[in-house]
Amino acid sequence: MSRMPQVLLVEDDAEISRMLSRFLVENGFRVLAAGDGKGADHTLQDHVVDVVVLDIMLPGEDGFSICRRLRANSHLPIIMLTARGDEIDRIVGLEMGADDYLTKPFSPRELLARIRAVLRRVGNGNGGDQARPAGEPRAQVLTFDGWRIHSGLRQLHDPAGVRIGLTGAEFDLLLTLCQHPRRVLSRDQLLDFTQGRSAAPFDRSIDVLVSRIRQKIEADARDPQFIKTVRLGGYVFTPEVRAG
């Protein structure tokens, strides 16, 4: 029997923390709560965590800084909570390596859906959704120009065999591009493929993720050869992609 997924909730508002913790526990999760960055660090040292729900506005070190530190050392899924609907907060969160975001106020059910979606994408989504979603493709290995991307292991290796670290959101976007090579995909289409519209659509989120991926796979990110921008269209993945 698989263990219950464990969520680290980093939120300094005690009432919100208790309410969300209770709701998530009722829906099949274990919850560890911390009120600031230091508390989060101590929790991560002592416990195995499957996903972090991280508020931006925290006492002391803010959520952006915590997200950047976590991402530098792990691929742990991170969902950020922002008190404002400003696009800049969401963009900065993605630039720091967050996988998803929610704007306060939000429904606990919305957070639950985001957590389950993130865990499904990283292959740890048993929190009430153990079955493979209908139509989800089986694990496969795709190669392009010497690179290998494994959808089941969620790993990317360069032509020398070195594993390249990707966040969950980066991996999902690159895999989608590899599965639709030499086809122009709009930003809305990419959001549909990677997030199923679970997140509010805004063009810059895809742009930021493309920029981050280019930094990792392109010889020169300023002159990309793999992921080309199509003016007024979106993006196209140019290499030939083979299965196996």
C-alpha positions in Angstrom: 0.0 0.0 0.0 1.5 3.3 -1.0 2.1 6.0 1.6 0.0 9.2 1.8 1.7 12.1 0.0 3.2 14.6 2.4 2.7 18.4 1.9 4.8 21.1 3.5 2.7 24.2 3.9 4.7 27.3 4.5 2.2 30.0 5.7 2.5 32.5 8.5 -1.2 33.1 8.9 -2.2 30.5 11.6 -5.9 30.5 10.7 -5.3 29.9 7.0 -2.6 27.3 7.8 -5.0 25.4 10.1 -7.9 25.6 7.6 -5.8 24.3 4.7 -4.1 21.6 6.7 -7.4 20.3 7.9 -8.9 20.2 4.4 -5.9 18.5 2.9 -5.8 15.9 5.7 -9.5 15.2 5.0 -8.6 14.6 1.4 -5.8 12.0 1.9 -2.7 14.0 2.5 -0.3 14.4 5.4 0.5 18.0 6.2 3.5 19.6 7.8 3.2 23.3 8.6 5.9 25.9 9.0 5.5 29.7 9.5 8.7 30.9 7.9 11.8 29.9 6.0 13.7 28.6 9.0 10.8 26.4 10.0 10.6 25.1 6.4 14.3 24.2 6.4 14.0 22.3 9.7 11.0 20.4 8.4 12.8 19.4 5.2 15.8 18.2 7.1 13.7 15.8 9.2 10.9 14.7 6.8 10.3 13.4 3.3 8.1 15.9 1.5 6.4 15.4 -1.8 5.3 19.0 -2.5 5.8 22.5 -1.0 3.0 25.0 -0.8 4.8 28.3 -0.3 3.4 31.7 0.6 5.3 34.7 -0.9 4.7 37.1 2.0 6.5 35.6 5.0 8.3 37.1 8.0 12.0 37.3 7.4 13.0 35.6 4.2 10.3 35.9 1.6 8.8 33.1 -0.5 10.8 34.0 -3.6 14.1 33.6 -1.8 13.0 30.3 -0.3 11.9 29.0 -3.6 15.2 29.9 -5.2 17.1 28.1 -2.5 14.9 25.0 -2.7 15.2 24.9 -6.4 19.0 25.2 -6.3 19.2 21.9 -4.4 16.2 19.8 -5.4 13.5 19.2 -8.0 10.8 19.2 -5.2 7.5 20.5 -6.7 6.7 24.0 -5.4 3.3 25.8 -5.6 3.5 29.4 -4.7 0.7 31.5 -3.0 0.5 35.2 -3.9 -1.7 37.8 -2.2 -1.9 39.8 -5.4 -3.0 39.0 -8.9 -0.2 41.0 -10.4 1.5 39.2 -13.3 4.9 40.2 -12.0 4.5 38.0 -8.9 3.7 35.0 -11.0 6.5 35.7 -13.5 9.1 36.0 -10.7 7.8 32.9 -9.1 8.3 30.9 -12.3 11.7 32.5 -12.8 12.7 31.3 -9.3 11.6 27.7 -10.3 8.0 27.4 -9.0 5.9 24.8 -10.7 2.5 26.5 -10.2 0.9 29.4 -8.4 -2.4 30.4 -6.8 -3.7 33.9 -6.1 -5.3 34.7 -2.8 -8.2 34.4 -2.0 -8.6 30.9 -3.4 -10.8 27.9 -2.7 -9.1 25.0 -0.8 -10.5 22.7 -3.5 -8.5 24.7 -6.1 -5.3 24.2 -4.1 -6.2 20.5 -3.8 -6.6 20.2 -7.6 -3.3 22.0 -8.1 -1.4 19.7 -5.7 -2.9 16.6 -7.3 -2.0 17.9 -10.8 1.6 18.6 -9.8 2.0 15.2 -8.2 0.6 13.5 -11.2 3.1 15.2 -13.4 6.0 14.1 -11.3 4.6 10.6 -11.0 3.6 10.7 -7.3 0.0 11.6 -7.5 -1.7 9.0 -5.4 -3.6 11.5 -3.3 -7.0 10.2 -4.3 -6.0 10.0 -8.0 -4.1 6.7 -8.3 -5.4 5.6 -11.7 -3.8 6.8 -14.8 -6.0 9.6 -16.3 -7.8 8.6 -19.4 -5.8 9.3 -22.6 -2.5 9.8 -20.8 0.3 8.4 -22.9 2.5 5.6 -21.7 6.1 6.3 -20.6 8.4 6.7 -23.6 11.9 7.8 -24.4 12.3 10.5 -27.1 15.6 11.5 -28.6 16.6 14.7 -30.5 20.1 15.7 -31.7 21.7 13.3 -29.2 19.5 14.4 -26.3 17.2 11.9 -24.5 14.0 12.7 -22.6 12.3 9.9 -20.6 8.7 10.7 -19.8 8.4 7.9 -17.2 11.5 8.7 -15.2 11.0 12.4 -16.0 14.7 12.8 -16.8 16.6 14.7 -19.5 20.1 13.7 -20.5 22.4 15.6 -22.8 24.4 14.0 -25.7 27.2 13.2 -23.2 24.8 11.3 -20.9 24.8 14.0 -18.2 21.4 14.4 -16.5 20.1 18.0 -16.8 17.9 19.3 -14.0 14.5 20.6 -14.9 11.7 21.8 -12.8 8.3 20.0 -13.2 6.9 22.8 -15.3 10.0 23.0 -17.5 10.0 19.2 -18.0 6.3 19.2 -19.0 6.8 22.0 -21.5 9.9 20.4 -23.1 8.2 17.0 -23.3 5.2 18.6 -25.0 7.4 20.3 -27.5 9.2 17.0 -28.2 5.9 15.2 -28.7 4.8 17.8 -31.3 8.0 18.5 -33.2 8.1 20.9 -36.2 4.6 22.1 -35.4 3.8 25.7 -34.4 2.1 25.7 -31.0 0.5 28.8 -29.6 1.0 29.8 -25.9 -2.7 28.8 -25.2 -2.1 25.4 -26.8 1.0 24.9 -24.7 -0.9 25.8 -21.5 -3.6 23.3 -22.5 -1.1 20.5 -23.1 1.0 21.1 -20.0 -1.5 22.3 -17.4 -5.0 21.4 -18.8 -6.0 25.0 -18.0 -5.6 24.3 -14.3 -3.8 27.7 -14.2 -5.1 31.0 -15.3 -3.7 31.6 -18.8 -1.2 34.4 -19.3 1.3 34.4 -22.1 4.4 35.3 -20.1 4.3 32.1 -18.1 5.1 30.1 -21.2 7.7 32.6 -22.3 9.5 32.4 -19.0 9.6 28.6 -19.1 10.9 28.6 -22.7 13.6 31.0 -21.7 14.6 28.8 -18.8 14.7 25.7 -21.0 16.8 27.4 -23.6 19.4 28.2 -21.0 19.7 24.5 -20.3 19.6 22.9 -23.8 20.7 25.5 -26.3 24.4 26.1 -27.2 23.5 29.8 -27.3 20.3 30.8 -25.6 20.4 34.2 -27.4 20.4 32.3 -30.8 18.2 29.3 -30.1 18.2 26.4 -32.6 15.9 23.9 -30.9 13.0 26.1 -29.7 12.2 28.8 -32.2 9.9 31.7 -31.6 7.2 32.2 -34.3 6.1 35.8 -34.5 2.4 36.1 -33.5 2.3 32.3 -33.5 4.0 30.8 -30.5 6.9 28.3 -30.6 8.1 25.5 -32.8 10.5 22.7 -31.8 12.7 22.3 -34.8 14.8 19.0 -34.3 13.8 15.7 -35.7 12.5 13.6 -32.7 12.7 9.9 -32.6 11.1 7.4 -30.2 13.3 4.9 -28.4 
